[in-house]
Amino acid sequence: MIKLGLLPPYRLSVTADPEWMGSFARHADEAGFESLLTVEHVIVSEGYASKYPYSDTGRMPLPDDCDIPDPLDLLAWVAARTRRLRLGTGILVLPEHHPLQLAKRVATIDRLSGGRVFLGVGVGWMREELEALGIDPDTRGARTDEGIEALRATWEQEVASYAGDHFAFDSVRSHPKPVQQREGRPGVPILVGGHAKAAARRAGRLGDGFFPLGLAGELLDQRVEEVAAAATDAGRDPASVPLTLGGLLGEGTTEAALDEAQRRGAERVVLSTRIDDLDQLRHDMEAAVAACAIMN
């Protein structure tokens, strides 16, 4: 059964508008979407030289002065205005966060929302952003691996310890714990996002799902195979790492995304939109849910 996620139109700078965002989130909840996802950039470096990997131009589609609220603060705000909508990140730049702080913030939202949170995480592509935070961009892969492990240790262990090259702590308590359970212990699902082989292998080894970004055709086939191989090598069932795909909300494009998801056995489709007309969006949301119901 395919689940429907929804990404707000960040490029239109509406996600920091409380009236617009409140209406958007409530209607997604009422229409029957499974989840609403948020994205992260702590800063955007003026004139950045890093190449955005999902565009031929090397520039991200968001304007440099686009409103990009903190993803977790926005999810907490959405949680208070919805009843059943799951609250996800797509994507949170994990190496920019200390796992103890992040574990507390995520567990708090999960507890207060009644267990509705999941994390989509990645290594980040903008080197200038990491450098502005005092982080060596060349360590972002290792920091992401350790971050996932340390998050789980903090949530799962009553008295938690973790020893890594970038993060280490000993005999600490962190409460509240998440409402959700992962393999019989407190925890929030962590999806690994990205387009590179390293992301696919990280998802197979450590993830609760794979969210490939900007991939299609044979390259997507290859990454999915790499996820399965890495899971098997780690002694995991590849089926425990389900696939989340992206798509565009709208007539024709929604159906195409759903068809692709069904063909690949994906768990979820996250639909993005490029319009801010709420009446049109309500229509498109309802049509997407109806199309998904028919397919399921």
C-alpha positions as CSV (number, residue, x, y, z in Angstrom):
1,M,0.0,0.0,0.0
2,I,1.5,3.3,-1.1
3,K,1.5,6.2,1.3
4,L,1.3,9.8,0.2
5,G,3.7,12.5,1.6
6,L,3.6,16.2,0.8
7,L,6.3,18.8,0.5
8,P,5.2,22.5,0.7
9,P,6.3,24.9,-2.1
10,Y,9.4,26.3,-0.4
11,R,10.5,28.2,-3.4
12,L,7.5,30.5,-3.0
13,S,8.5,31.5,0.6
14,V,5.1,30.5,2.1
15,T,6.3,28.1,4.8
16,A,6.9,30.9,7.3
17,D,3.4,32.4,6.7
18,P,1.3,31.0,9.5
19,E,-2.1,31.5,7.9
20,W,-1.0,29.9,4.6
21,M,0.9,27.1,6.2
22,G,-1.8,26.3,8.7
23,S,-4.4,26.0,6.0
24,F,-2.1,23.9,3.8
25,A,-1.2,21.5,6.6
26,R,-4.8,21.1,7.9
27,H,-6.1,20.3,4.4
28,A,-3.4,17.7,3.9
29,D,-4.4,16.2,7.2
30,E,-8.1,16.2,6.3
31,A,-7.7,15.1,2.7
32,G,-5.9,11.9,3.9
33,F,-2.2,12.5,3.2
34,E,0.1,10.3,5.3
35,S,2.8,12.8,6.0
36,L,4.1,16.4,5.5
37,L,7.8,16.8,5.1
38,T,10.1,19.8,5.7
39,V,13.6,20.6,4.4
40,E,16.7,22.2,6.0
41,H,19.2,24.9,5.2
42,V,20.6,26.6,8.3
43,I,22.1,29.3,6.0
44,V,22.5,29.8,2.3
45,S,26.0,31.1,1.4
46,E,25.9,34.1,-0.8
47,G,27.3,33.1,-4.2
48,Y,27.9,29.5,-3.1
49,A,30.3,27.6,-5.4
50,S,29.1,24.1,-4.4
51,K,27.2,22.3,-7.1
52,Y,23.6,21.4,-6.4
53,P,23.5,17.8,-7.5
54,Y,19.9,17.7,-8.6
55,S,19.9,20.4,-11.3
56,D,21.7,20.8,-14.6
57,T,22.5,24.4,-13.6
58,G,24.2,23.4,-10.4
59,R,22.0,25.9,-8.6
60,M,19.2,24.8,-6.2
61,P,15.7,25.9,-7.3
62,L,15.1,27.9,-4.2
63,P,16.0,31.6,-4.3
64,D,18.9,32.5,-2.0
65,D,16.7,34.6,0.2
66,C,13.9,32.0,0.4
67,D,12.2,31.5,3.8
68,I,13.4,28.1,5.1
69,P,12.1,27.7,8.7
70,D,13.9,25.3,11.0
71,P,12.5,21.9,10.0
72,L,11.8,20.6,13.5
73,D,10.3,23.8,14.8
74,L,8.0,23.9,11.8
75,L,7.0,20.2,12.3
76,A,6.2,20.9,16.0
77,W,4.0,23.8,14.9
78,V,2.3,21.6,12.3
79,A,1.8,18.9,14.9
80,A,-0.3,21.3,17.0
81,R,-2.6,22.0,14.1
82,T,-3.2,18.5,12.8
83,R,-4.6,15.3,14.1
84,R,-3.1,12.3,12.2
85,L,-0.6,13.7,9.7
86,R,2.9,12.2,10.1
87,L,5.7,14.7,10.5
88,G,8.9,14.0,8.5
89,T,12.0,15.7,7.3
90,G,13.1,15.4,3.7
91,I,15.9,16.1,4.2
92,L,17.6,17.1,7.5
93,V,21.3,17.7,7.2
94,L,22.4,15.3,9.9
95,P,26.1,16.2,10.3
96,E,25.1,19.7,11.3
97,H,23.5,18.4,14.5
98,H,24.9,17.0,17.7
99,P,23.0,13.8,18.2
100,L,22.2,14.5,21.9
101,Q,20.5,17.8,21.1
102,L,18.7,16.3,18.1
103,A,17.6,13.2,20.0
104,K,15.9,15.4,22.6
105,R,14.2,17.7,20.1
106,V,12.9,14.8,18.0
107,A,11.7,12.7,21.0
108,T,9.9,15.8,22.4
109,I,8.0,16.3,19.1
110,D,7.3,12.5,18.9
111,R,5.9,12.4,22.4
112,L,3.8,15.5,22.1
113,S,2.4,14.5,18.7
114,G,1.5,11.0,19.8
115,G,4.2,9.2,17.9
116,R,4.0,10.9,14.4
117,V,7.6,11.7,13.6
118,F,10.1,10.2,11.1
119,L,13.4,11.6,10.1
120,G,14.8,11.8,6.5
121,V,18.5,12.5,6.8
122,G,21.4,13.2,4.5
123,V,25.0,14.4,4.4
124,G,24.3,17.8,2.8
125,W,25.6,19.2,-0.4
126,M,26.5,22.8,0.3
127,R,30.1,22.8,1.7
128,E,29.9,26.5,2.6
129,E,27.0,25.8,4.9
130,L,28.9,23.2,6.8
131,E,32.0,25.3,7.0
132,A,30.0,28.3,8.4
133,L,29.0,26.0,11.2
134,G,32.6,25.0,11.9
135,I,32.2,21.5,10.4
136,D,34.8,20.0,8.0
137,P,32.7,19.0,4.9
138,D,35.0,16.1,4.3
139,T,33.8,14.4,7.5
140,R,30.1,14.7,6.8
141,G,29.7,11.0,5.8
142,A,31.3,9.7,8.9
143,R,29.4,12.2,11.1
144,T,26.2,11.0,9.5
145,D,26.9,7.4,10.2
146,E,27.8,8.2,13.8
147,G,24.8,10.5,14.1
148,I,22.4,7.7,13.2
149,E,24.0,5.3,15.7
150,A,24.2,7.9,18.5
151,L,20.5,8.9,18.0
152,R,19.4,5.3,18.4
153,A,21.7,4.8,21.4
154,T,20.2,7.9,23.1
155,W,16.6,6.8,22.4
156,E,17.0,3.1,23.1
157,Q,19.2,3.0,26.2
158,E,17.9,4.1,29.6
159,V,21.5,5.2,30.5
160,A,23.1,5.8,27.1
161,S,26.7,5.7,26.0
162,Y,28.3,6.1,22.6
163,A,31.9,6.3,21.4
164,G,32.8,7.6,18.0
165,D,35.4,9.7,16.4
166,H,33.1,12.7,16.1
167,F,30.5,12.2,18.9
168,A,31.1,10.5,22.2
169,F,29.2,10.5,25.5
170,D,29.0,8.2,28.5
171,S,26.3,7.3,31.0
172,V,23.8,10.0,30.1
173,R,20.0,10.1,30.5
174,S,17.8,11.7,27.9
175,H,14.0,11.9,28.5
176,P,11.4,11.9,27.2
177,K,11.9,8.8,25.0
178,P,10.0,8.6,21.7
179,V,6.5,7.1,21.8
180,Q,7.3,5.0,18.8
181,Q,9.0,1.6,19.1
182,R,11.7,0.3,16.7
183,E,12.5,-3.4,17.1
184,G,10.9,-3.3,20.6
185,R,12.8,-0.3,21.8
186,P,12.0,3.4,21.8
187,G,12.9,5.0,18.5
188,V,11.9,7.2,15.5
189,P,12.3,5.8,12.0
190,I,15.3,7.2,10.1
191,L,15.2,7.3,6.3
192,V,18.5,7.9,4.5
193,G,18.3,10.3,1.6
194,G,20.7,11.0,-1.2
195,H,21.8,10.1,-4.7
196,A,25.2,8.6,-4.3
197,K,26.4,5.1,-3.8
198,A,27.5,6.0,-0.3
199,A,23.9,7.0,0.6
200,A,22.5,3.8,-0.8
201,R,24.9,1.7,1.2
202,R,24.3,3.8,4.3
203,A,20.6,3.2,3.9
204,G,21.2,-0.6,3.6
205,R,23.4,-0.7,6.7
206,L,21.7,1.8,9.0
207,G,18.4,3.1,7.6
208,D,14.8,2.3,8.1
209,G,14.2,3.4,4.6
210,F,15.9,4.9,1.5
211,F,14.8,8.2,0.0
212,P,16.8,8.5,-3.3
213,L,16.9,12.1,-4.6
214,G,17.0,13.1,-8.2
215,L,17.3,9.5,-9.5
216,A,15.5,7.6,-12.2
217,G,15.9,4.8,-14.6
218,E,19.0,2.6,-14.5
219,L,20.8,4.7,-11.9
220,L,17.9,4.3,-9.5
221,D,17.8,0.6,-10.2
222,Q,21.5,0.4,-9.4
223,R,21.1,2.3,-6.1
224,V,18.2,0.1,-5.0
225,E,20.4,-2.9,-5.7
226,E,23.1,-1.3,-3.6
227,V,20.7,-0.8,-0.7
228,A,19.8,-4.5,-0.8
229,A,23.4,-5.7,-1.0
230,A,24.5,-3.5,1.9
231,A,21.5,-4.6,4.0
232,T,22.4,-8.3,3.3
233,D,26.1,-7.7,4.1
234,A,25.0,-6.2,7.4
235,G,22.8,-9.2,8.2
236,R,19.6,-7.3,7.7
237,D,16.5,-8.1,5.6
238,P,16.5,-5.8,2.5
239,A,12.7,-5.6,2.9
240,S,13.3,-3.7,6.2
241,V,14.6,-0.7,4.1
242,P,11.6,0.3,2.1
243,L,11.8,2.9,-0.7
244,T,10.4,6.4,-0.7
245,L,10.2,8.2,-4.1
246,G,9.4,11.8,-5.1
247,G,7.0,13.2,-7.6
248,L,5.1,16.4,-8.6
249,L,1.6,17.1,-7.4
250,G,-0.8,17.8,-10.2
251,E,-3.0,16.3,-12.9
252,G,-1.0,13.7,-14.8
253,T,2.2,14.1,-12.8
254,T,0.6,12.6,-9.6
255,E,-0.5,9.5,-11.5
256,A,2.9,9.1,-13.1
257,A,4.6,9.2,-9.7
258,L,2.2,6.7,-8.3
259,D,2.7,4.3,-11.3
260,E,6.4,4.5,-10.8
261,A,6.1,3.8,-7.1
262,Q,3.8,0.8,-7.7
263,R,6.2,-0.6,-10.3
264,R,9.1,-0.4,-7.9
265,G,7.3,-1.5,-4.8
266,A,7.8,1.8,-3.0
267,E,6.4,2.5,0.4
268,R,5.8,6.2,-0.1
269,V,5.6,8.9,-2.7
270,V,6.4,12.5,-1.6
271,L,4.7,14.9,-3.8
272,S,6.0,18.4,-4.2
273,T,4.2,21.4,-5.6
274,R,5.2,24.7,-7.3
275,I,2.0,26.7,-6.7
276,D,0.7,28.6,-3.7
277,D,-3.0,28.9,-4.8
278,L,-4.7,27.1,-1.9
279,D,-7.9,26.4,-3.7
280,Q,-6.0,24.7,-6.6
281,L,-3.8,22.9,-4.1
282,R,-6.9,21.6,-2.2
283,H,-8.2,20.2,-5.5
284,D,-4.9,18.6,-6.4
285,M,-4.5,17.1,-2.9
286,E,-8.0,15.5,-3.0
287,A,-7.3,14.2,-6.5
288,A,-4.0,12.7,-5.4
289,V,-5.6,10.9,-2.5
290,A,-8.4,9.6,-4.7
291,A,-5.9,8.3,-7.3
292,C,-3.8,6.6,-4.6
293,A,-6.9,5.0,-3.2
294,I,-7.8,3.5,-6.6
295,M,-4.2,2.2,-7.0
296,N,-4.1,0.7,-3.5
